[in-house]
């Protein structure tokens, strides 16, 4: 799960290369978050739970970015 979260880094923060499995853009050319999620779903025999976890992790990452962006705009130190 840590690997999946790590692969959700924005393209602006890392070097993107084709995923080692599906050729989608992926940080460092390692297996992308989608491929790792497929593997996790197979491992736990519950793809739906793995897919929901991926989506919630993506949303949390986006929310954190939004909060930090708005915090930087307030200028309150």
N, C-alpha and C positions, 0 to 999 in steps of 0.2 A: 504494500500500500504506500510505503514511503517513496518507492521508485515512481509510482504513478503520479503522486503529488509533485515530485521533482520534475517530471516530464511536462507538467502544466505551466512551466515558466514561459513568460511572454517572449516572443521572437526578438524583441528589442533588447533582451537581457542575455542572449546566448547566441551561439552559432547554430544555425539550422541546417540540417542535412536530411536526405531521405531516410525514413524509418527503415531499419534493418529488415523488417518483415513485410510491410505493405507499401513502402515508398512514399508515404505521406510526409510532409515536412515534420521533423522531430528534432528537439534539442540534441545536438551532438551526434545525430544519426543512430541513436539507440532506439530500441523498440518504443513506439509512441504510446501515449497514455491509453489510447483506444485498444491497441494490441495487448498491452499489459492488463487492461481491464478484462478483455476476452479470456486471457490466460487465468486471471483470478476467478472469473465466473466459472470456468471449467474446473478449476481446482476445488472450489467450494460447492460445486454442482448447483449453483444458483446465479445464473447470469443476470437476472433482473436485479438482485440485490447489489451486485457489483456495478452494474450500469447506473443505478440510483446513487450509489456512493460516489461514483465519478462525477455525476452531474452536481451533486451537492458540494463536492470539493471544488469544482470549477466555479460555482456560484460564490462560495466563501472567498475564493481567491479574488474574484472580481469585486466583491463587496469590500474587501480589505483595501484594494486599490482605490476604489471610489472614496472611502473614508479618508485615506491618506491624502488624496488629491484635494478634497474639500478642506481638510485640516491645513494644508499648505496655503490655501487661498485666503484663509481668515487672517493670517498675519499676526495672530496673537501669540506672543512668546511668553 
